[in-house]
Amino acid sequence: MLAKRIVPCLDIRNGRVVKGQQFKNIKDVADPVELGKRYSDEGADELVFYDITASYEGRSIFLDVVRAVAETITIPFTVGGGVGSLEDFDALLKAGADKVSVNSAAVRRPALIREAAEVYGSQCVVLSIDAKRYGDSWHVYVKGGREDTGLDAIAWAKQGEALGAGEICINAMDQDGETEGFAIELCRRLTKELHIPVIASGGAGKAEDFVDVFTQAQVDAALAASIFHFRRVAISDIKRLLKSKGIPVRL
């Protein structure tokens, strides 16, 4: 069985790491280069970097920050935010990203997923989905969680897989920053429907939340921010707990 991955997330605004709740109440946290190095040194399996206002502001991602982070870490690095073309993929991969995450632009033009997978390989293409509960389903949001598309999140994830995405990162907006646990039901639905890795994001508040999402939803990776940024739990402690529960991890 493949090792489960623990993935810290850096939400970037104006070149700084920030954190909010349900995509609102954004607060400054740290320098992305310093924080990225810390997570690389502390045993994170991967690092994710989101430029959270690039899509909304209609601009390209901060390549200089991407380059600086890539130069200081020794783990795989996924970058997203404002990615809208193959040129953006090319620039980010050349700046040091190992994978590129697409969100709003892929909703507007799904063919971008297929085109990127054909040129760079599915392993480079992550479909990031911002999802919010809507009755018995979940809607896809774009532009940094500002706009409800009305799309069903499960159906969109399946379409993304069919188009060539190599992974799905599901950002549960209702759980974001609440530290009350991952969206188990949403993640479980996705892992049952998909054949590619699913990354759970949003809601981690304690080490046991990682145990729950891996055992109850069968996700491949769990992404978190504030629990790591504010040193509530160490990555090494989470991995030791997971190992003690028989969940495969890299120590």
C-alpha positions in Angstrom: 0.0 0.0 0.0 1.3 3.5 -0.9 2.3 5.7 2.0 -0.3 8.4 2.9 0.9 11.9 2.5 0.9 14.9 4.9 0.8 18.1 2.9 1.1 21.6 4.5 -0.5 24.4 2.5 0.8 27.9 2.0 -2.0 30.4 1.0 -0.2 33.4 -0.5 -1.4 36.9 -0.7 0.9 39.8 -1.7 3.9 37.5 -1.3 3.0 36.5 2.3 1.5 33.4 3.8 -2.0 34.1 5.1 -4.8 32.1 6.7 -8.5 32.7 7.0 -11.8 30.9 7.9 -14.1 29.7 5.2 -12.1 31.8 2.7 -12.7 35.0 4.8 -11.1 36.9 7.7 -7.6 36.6 6.2 -4.7 37.2 8.6 -1.0 37.4 7.9 1.1 34.4 9.1 4.7 34.3 7.8 7.2 34.5 5.0 6.6 31.7 2.5 10.3 30.8 2.0 10.9 30.4 5.7 7.7 28.4 6.3 8.3 26.2 3.3 11.8 25.3 4.5 10.5 24.6 7.9 8.0 22.1 6.6 10.5 20.5 4.3 12.9 20.0 7.3 10.1 18.8 9.5 9.1 15.8 7.4 6.3 17.0 5.2 5.7 14.8 2.2 4.8 17.6 -0.2 4.1 21.3 -0.1 1.3 23.2 -1.7 1.4 26.9 -2.6 -1.8 28.7 -3.6 -1.8 32.4 -4.7 -5.3 32.9 -3.4 -6.1 36.2 -5.1 -4.5 35.7 -8.5 -7.7 34.4 -10.2 -9.9 37.0 -8.6 -7.5 39.8 -9.6 -7.0 38.4 -13.1 -3.2 38.3 -12.9 -0.4 35.7 -13.1 1.1 34.0 -10.1 4.1 35.4 -8.2 6.8 33.5 -10.0 9.6 35.1 -7.9 8.1 33.7 -4.7 7.6 30.2 -6.4 11.2 30.2 -7.4 12.5 31.2 -4.0 10.5 28.5 -2.2 11.5 25.8 -4.7 15.2 26.6 -4.1 14.9 26.1 -0.4 12.9 22.8 -0.1 13.7 19.2 -0.9 10.1 17.8 -1.3 7.6 17.8 -4.2 6.0 21.2 -4.7 2.5 22.0 -6.1 1.6 25.5 -7.2 -1.8 27.0 -8.0 -3.7 30.3 -8.4 -4.3 32.2 -11.5 -3.2 29.3 -13.8 -5.1 29.7 -17.0 -2.9 28.5 -19.9 -0.2 26.1 -21.0 2.2 29.1 -20.8 1.4 29.3 -17.1 2.1 25.6 -16.6 5.4 26.0 -18.5 6.4 29.1 -16.4 5.6 27.4 -13.1 7.3 24.1 -13.9 10.4 26.0 -15.0 10.3 28.1 -11.8 10.5 24.9 -9.8 7.0 23.5 -9.3 6.7 19.7 -9.7 2.9 19.8 -10.2 0.5 22.6 -11.2 -3.0 23.0 -9.7 -5.8 24.4 -11.8 -9.2 25.6 -10.5 -11.2 28.5 -11.9 -9.7 28.4 -15.4 -10.4 24.7 -15.8 -14.1 25.3 -14.9 -14.3 28.0 -17.6 -12.4 25.9 -20.1 -12.2 22.2 -19.1 -10.1 21.4 -22.2 -7.1 23.0 -20.3 -6.9 19.9 -18.2 -6.6 17.6 -21.3 -4.1 19.9 -23.0 -1.9 20.2 -20.0 -1.9 16.4 -19.4 -1.0 15.8 -23.0 2.0 18.2 -22.9 3.3 17.7 -19.4 1.7 14.4 -18.3 -1.2 13.7 -15.9 1.2 13.5 -13.0 1.8 17.3 -13.3 -1.9 18.2 -13.4 -3.8 18.6 -10.1 -7.5 19.6 -10.3 -8.3 21.7 -7.2 -12.0 22.0 -6.4 -13.4 24.5 -3.9 -16.7 22.9 -2.8 -19.5 24.1 -0.5 -22.4 22.0 0.8 -25.7 22.7 -0.9 -28.4 20.4 0.5 -27.4 16.8 -0.2 -24.7 17.8 -2.7 -21.7 20.2 -3.0 -21.3 23.0 -5.4 -18.1 24.1 -7.1 -16.9 27.6 -6.3 -14.4 29.7 -8.3 -12.4 32.9 -8.0 -11.1 32.1 -4.6 -14.4 30.9 -3.2 -16.3 34.0 -4.3 -18.5 32.6 -7.0 -20.9 29.7 -7.0 -20.9 27.9 -10.4 -23.8 25.6 -9.6 -21.7 22.7 -10.8 -21.9 19.5 -8.8 -18.4 18.9 -7.2 -18.5 15.1 -7.6 -19.5 15.3 -11.3 -16.8 17.9 -11.9 -14.2 15.7 -10.2 -15.2 12.8 -12.4 -15.0 15.0 -15.5 -11.6 16.2 -14.5 -10.3 12.6 -14.1 -11.7 11.8 -17.6 -9.9 14.8 -19.1 -6.6 13.7 -17.6 -6.1 15.2 -14.2 -3.6 13.1 -12.1 -5.0 14.1 -8.7 -8.0 15.8 -7.2 -7.6 18.2 -4.3 -10.9 18.9 -2.6 -11.1 22.0 -0.6 -14.1 21.8 1.7 -15.1 25.5 2.2 -17.5 24.8 5.1 -14.6 23.2 7.0 -11.9 25.7 6.0 -10.1 27.1 9.0 -12.7 25.7 11.4 -10.3 23.0 12.9 -13.2 20.6 13.5 -12.2 17.8 11.2 -12.1 17.1 7.5 -15.3 16.7 5.3 -15.4 12.9 5.6 -18.6 12.4 3.7 -17.5 14.5 0.7 -14.1 12.8 0.6 -15.6 9.4 0.9 -17.9 10.1 -2.0 -15.0 11.2 -4.1 -12.7 8.2 -3.3 -15.6 5.8 -4.2 -16.2 7.5 -7.6 -12.6 8.2 -8.7 -9.6 6.1 -9.7 -7.0 8.8 -9.1 -5.6 10.1 -5.8 -7.8 12.4 -3.7 -6.3 15.0 -1.4 -8.5 16.1 1.5 -8.3 19.8 2.4 -10.0 21.9 5.0 -10.8 21.4 8.7 -7.8 19.7 10.4 -7.6 20.7 14.0 -5.9 17.8 15.7 -3.8 14.7 14.9 -6.8 12.4 15.2 -8.5 14.2 12.3 -5.8 12.8 10.0 -6.5 9.3 11.3 -10.2 9.8 10.6 -9.9 11.0 7.0 -7.4 8.3 6.1 -9.4 5.4 7.6 -13.0 6.6 7.0 -12.6 8.3 3.6 -9.6 6.4 2.2 -8.0 9.6 0.8 -4.4 9.4 -0.4 -3.2 12.7 1.2 -4.4 15.2 3.7 -3.6 18.9 3.3 -3.7 21.4 6.2 -2.5 24.9 7.1 -3.3 26.5 10.4 -2.7 23.4 12.5 0.9 23.5 11.2 1.4 27.3 10.8 0.6 27.8 14.5 2.4 24.7 15.7 -0.7 23.1 17.2 0.6 19.7 16.2 4.0 18.6 14.8 4.0 16.7 11.5 6.2 14.0 13.1 3.6 13.5 15.9 0.8 13.0 13.3 2.9 10.5 11.4 3.8 8.5 14.5 0.1 8.4 15.4 -0.8 7.3 11.9 1.9 4.6 12.0 0.6 3.3 15.4 -2.9 2.9 13.8 -1.4 0.8 11.0 -1.7 3.6 8.4 1.4 3.6 6.1 3.5 6.8 6.2 7.0 7.9 5.5 8.9 8.6 8.8 
